Amino acid sequence: MTEVKTTANAAKTAKTAKKDPKTIDKLAMVITTYKRQNLLATLFESILALEQAPWRVVVVDNEHSDETKSMVEDFAAKVAAQWGKTVADRSGNQSRVVYAPQTENLGGAGGFSAGVKKAYQLGAEWFWVMDDDVAVLPDGIAKLAPWTRRHEVIQGSRFDYDGGPFYWQYDFRIGLGIPNPIAPAAFGRAGFRTMNTLCFEGGLFNRRVVKEIGLPDPRFFIYWDDTIYGYRASKVTVPIVIPDVVLRRTREIGNWDIAGLRQLNSTSDMNRYHIMRNRGYMARYFMVYGDYRPFLFGLGTIATAAKELIRLVMVDREHLRTGVVQIAKGWWDSRKLLHDNAWRPMPCPLPDVLDD
């Protein structure tokens, strides 16, 4: 009798979802986590407070830890009790929560690549990606839903960890390979701004885009992976950033406030290395699309290194010596990538085998 009731509730939920303009068809939330269970717990709590239920929540565990697995199981039970089963995926599974442990730490880039691939294979139509250091707002899905009627890549706005607005550099200067630090923050009459980048901290994109440009490139490990995925997406559609706030950041990061308008956040030596190293991957993708301009890109690399040196002095002075070493090492390795004849871009369009 209980099973019949649960099945009926699932059918009712699915039927309601089709009619509700505040839902998103087959929305998969893709979360990448690594050794930050306290932050993940906050994110899980915020998902349970959503006004609309997601179709799937795919949790990519780069640590493959028993603690995270236990947390996901507990979360899945709460989701089932609150929202019941959902429309079955291609394997016939009706559970909303999918645990995807990895055998090694793939970094954010590898985690999102694995997560989007998993959600794609399950049959997701929309992918809402995020790290474990954010929390979604209760009306996040409802705010995003209207934009999905006409757009395929949507970046919602965010609150910073202190509750204030978070400015994100949505305008990517392709020639230089750097974000535009003075892009206008206002949205104007259109109510949105077009962009040529993306942030995996709350970015939303459609299945057709994934099919056309392939999966996020895991070789970035961390940094620039979402930027380049948005750049690639801009070749097949018109991505937009919207004023609607759909999530908030939950991890406090040291920063240098610049005239009350912009912030230069603290970072790690690992990030510093990949910020420089991954410019090699960035340049290779620019070559694929005919956008590589060696002189301009070189200027952008110098500007990036200068920014990291300023960050070291102003925010991370205690890591000055090791930070300079990692900047130099990453720069050197980026040059090797530029001349790697064996390098190939991610498969594009996505191989049909993933549709099986």
ZAMARGU-4260 file (C-alpha; in steps of 0.2 Angstrom, whole numbers, plus 5000, padded with zeros to 4 digits):
<rodrens>
0) 5000/5000/5000 | 5014/5012/5004 | 5023/5008/4988 | 5007/5012/4978 | 5005/5029/4987
5) 5024/5033/4984 | 5022/5029/4966 | 5006/5039/4965 | 5015/5054/4973 | 5029/5053/4961
10) 5017/5053/4946 | 5008/5068/4953 | 5024/5077/4956 | 5030/5074/4938 | 5013/5079/4931
15) 5013/5095/4941 | 5031/5099/4935 | 5026/5099/4917 | 5013/5113/4921 | 5023/5123/4933
20) 5031/5138/4924 | 5043/5139/4939 | 5051/5122/4936 | 5065/5117/4924 | 5063/5101/4914
25) 5074/5087/4920 | 5086/5099/4929 | 5101/5090/4936 | 5111/5099/4950 | 5129/5094/4948
30) 5140/5096/4964 | 5159/5094/4965 | 5166/5091/4983 | 5182/5087/4990 | 5186/5086/5009
35) 5174/5100/5014 | 5160/5091/5022 | 5155/5106/5033 | 5152/5116/5018 | 5143/5102/5009
40) 5131/5100/5023 | 5126/5118/5021 | 5123/5116/5003 | 5112/5100/5006 | 5102/5110/5019
45) 5099/5124/5006 | 5094/5111/4993 | 5081/5104/5004 | 5074/5122/5006 | 5071/5124/4988
50) 5053/5129/4983 | 5054/5117/4967 | 5062/5100/4967 | 5077/5096/4955 | 5075/5081/4944
55) 5092/5074/4950 | 5106/5080/4962 | 5123/5072/4956 | 5136/5073/4969 | 5154/5070/4963
60) 5165/5065/4977 | 5183/5068/4973 | 5189/5062/4990 | 5179/5046/4989 | 5177/5046/5008
65) 5165/5036/5019 | 5160/5052/5028 | 5154/5060/5012 | 5145/5044/5006 | 5136/5043/5023
70) 5131/5062/5021 | 5124/5059/5003 | 5114/5043/5009 | 5107/5054/5023 | 5103/5068/5011
75) 5095/5056/4999 | 5083/5049/5012 | 5078/5067/5017 | 5075/5071/4998 | 5065/5055/4996
80) 5054/5059/5011 | 5051/5077/5006 | 5049/5076/4987 | 5047/5057/4983 | 5053/5048/4968
85) 5055/5057/4951 | 5054/5053/4933 | 5065/5038/4929 | 5082/5040/4921 | 5088/5029/4907
90) 5093/5016/4919 | 5075/5015/4927 | 5081/5023/4943 | 5068/5035/4951 | 5079/5042/4965
95) 5083/5060/4964 | 5101/5059/4972 | 5115/5051/4963 | 5132/5048/4972 | 5147/5048/4960
100) 5163/5044/4970 | 5180/5046/4960 | 5195/5035/4962 | 5206/5050/4963 | 5205/5069/4965
105) 5201/5076/4948 | 5200/5094/4954 | 5185/5105/4950 | 5188/5103/4931 | 5188/5084/4932
110) 5174/5084/4944 | 5162/5094/4934 | 5167/5085/4918 | 5163/5068/4927 | 5147/5075/4934
115) 5140/5083/4918 | 5144/5067/4909 | 5135/5057/4922 | 5120/5068/4922 | 5120/5068/4903
120) 5120/5049/4902 | 5105/5049/4914 | 5095/5060/4902 | 5096/5077/4910 | 5090/5092/4899
125) 5098/5105/4910 | 5114/5106/4921 | 5115/5117/4936 | 5133/5116/4942 | 5141/5122/4958
130) 5155/5119/4970 | 5152/5114/4988 | 5155/5131/4995 | 5139/5139/4990 | 5121/5138/4996
135) 5106/5139/4984 | 5092/5151/4988 | 5075/5144/4990 | 5068/5152/4975 | 5083/5149/4964
140) 5075/5137/4952 | 5060/5148/4951 | 5071/5163/4946 | 5081/5153/4933 | 5066/5145/4925
145) 5059/5159/4915 | 5075/5162/4907 | 5076/5144/4900 | 5062/5148/4888 | 5073/5158/4877
150) 5091/5155/4882 | 5103/5140/4883 | 5117/5146/4895 | 5112/5157/4910 | 5123/5163/4924
155) 5113/5169/4939 | 5119/5182/4951 | 5126/5178/4969 | 5128/5185/4986 | 5145/5185/4993
160) 5149/5176/5010 | 5146/5193/5019 | 5128/5195/5011 | 5133/5208/4999 | 5132/5207/4980
165) 5146/5198/4972 | 5153/5205/4956 | 5158/5193/4943 | 5168/5197/4927 | 5157/5191/4914
170) 5166/5199/4899 | 5181/5189/4893 | 5193/5198/4882 | 5198/5184/4870 | 5213/5192/4862
175) 5221/5195/4879 | 5214/5180/4887 | 5209/5189/4903 | 5192/5195/4911 | 5187/5213/4908
180) 5189/5221/4926 | 5179/5236/4921 | 5164/5228/4913 | 5148/5237/4918 | 5139/5230/4933
185) 5122/5237/4928 | 5111/5226/4917 | 5102/5240/4907 | 5085/5239/4899 | 5087/5222/4892
190) 5087/5215/4910 | 5102/5204/4906 | 5119/5205/4898 | 5127/5194/4885 | 5143/5185/4890
195) 5156/5174/4882 | 5162/5165/4898 | 5154/5155/4912 | 5157/5151/4930 | 5154/5134/4937
200) 5148/5142/4953 | 5130/5142/4948 | 5131/5141/4929 | 5116/5133/4920 | 5116/5126/4903
205) 5106/5115/4891 | 5109/5098/4885 | 5110/5104/4867 | 5125/5114/4871 | 5134/5099/4879
210) 5130/5089/4864 | 5137/5103/4853 | 5153/5107/4862 | 5157/5092/4872 | 5161/5090/4891
215) 5171/5102/4901 | 5189/5098/4899 | 5196/5089/4915 | 5214/5093/4910 | 5213/5110/4917
220) 5211/5102/4935 | 5207/5119/4942 | 5205/5137/4935 | 5200/5143/4918 | 5190/5127/4915
225) 5173/5136/4916 | 5179/5151/4907 | 5184/5141/4892 | 5168/5131/4893 | 5158/5147/4892
230) 5169/5153/4878 | 5166/5137/4868 | 5147/5138/4872 | 5147/5156/4865 | 5152/5148/4848
235) 5135/5139/4847 | 5123/5150/4857 | 5122/5167/4866 | 5126/5165/4885 | 5118/5178/4897
240) 5121/5184/4914 | 5106/5189/4924 | 5103/5200/4939 | 5092/5187/4948 | 5102/5181/4964
245) 5100/5162/4964 | 5114/5157/4977 | 5126/5163/4990 | 5144/5160/4994 | 5147/5151/5010
250) 5166/5151/5012 | 5175/5167/5019 | 5190/5172/5008 | 5203/5185/5012 | 5202/5199/5000
255) 5209/5217/4996 | 5194/5229/4993 | 5198/5240/4978 | 5189/5257/4979 | 5174/5248/4986
260) 5169/5241/4969 | 5180/5226/4965 | 5189/5213/4976 | 5206/5204/4974 | 5203/5188/4984
265) 5216/5177/4993 | 5221/5161/4984 | 5233/5146/4986 | 5250/5142/4978 | 5241/5128/4969
270) 5229/5140/4961 | 5243/5152/4956 | 5252/5138/4947 | 5236/5133/4937 | 5231/5151/4934
275) 5247/5152/4924 | 5249/5134/4917 | 5231/5133/4911 | 5234/5148/4899 | 5243/5135/4888
280) 5226/5126/4887 | 5217/5142/4884 | 5228/5147/4870 | 5226/5130/4862 | 5207/5132/4862
285) 5209/5149/4855 | 5219/5141/4841 | 5205/5128/4838 | 5192/5142/4835 | 5204/5154/4825
290) 5205/5167/4840 | 5223/5165/4845 | 5233/5181/4843 | 5251/5178/4849 | 5256/5196/4853
295) 5240/5201/4862 | 5239/5184/4871 | 5257/5187/4877 | 5252/5204/4884 | 5238/5195/4893
300) 5249/5183/4901 | 5261/5197/4907 | 5245/5205/4914 | 5240/5189/4923 | 5257/5187/4931
305) 5257/5205/4937 | 5240/5202/4944 | 5246/5187/4954 | 5261/5196/4960 | 5250/5211/4966
310) 5239/5198/4975 | 5254/5190/4983 | 5260/5207/4990 | 5243/5214/4995 | 5233/5198/5001
315) 5245/5183/5003 | 5261/5191/5008 | 5266/5176/5019 | 5267/5165/5003 | 5277/5178/4993
320) 5292/5167/4990 | 5283/5150/4986 | 5270/5160/4976 | 5283/5168/4965 | 5290/5151/4962
325) 5273/5143/4957 | 5269/5158/4945 | 5285/5156/4936 | 5283/5137/4935 | 5266/5138/4929
330) 5271/5151/4916 | 5285/5139/4910 | 5273/5124/4909 | 5261/5134/4899 | 5274/5137/4886
335) 5277/5118/4884 | 5258/5116/4882 | 5258/5128/4868 | 5271/5118/4858 | 5263/5100/4862
340) 5259/5093/4845 | 5250/5078/4854 | 5237/5090/4862 | 5219/5088/4855 | 5203/5097/4861
345) 5189/5088/4870 | 5178/5078/4857 | 5166/5090/4849 | 5152/5087/4846 | 5149/5074/4860
350) 5151/5056/4854 | 5135/5047/4851 | 5140/5033/4863 | 5135/5044/4877 | 5117/5044/4871
355) 5116/5025/4872
</rodrens>
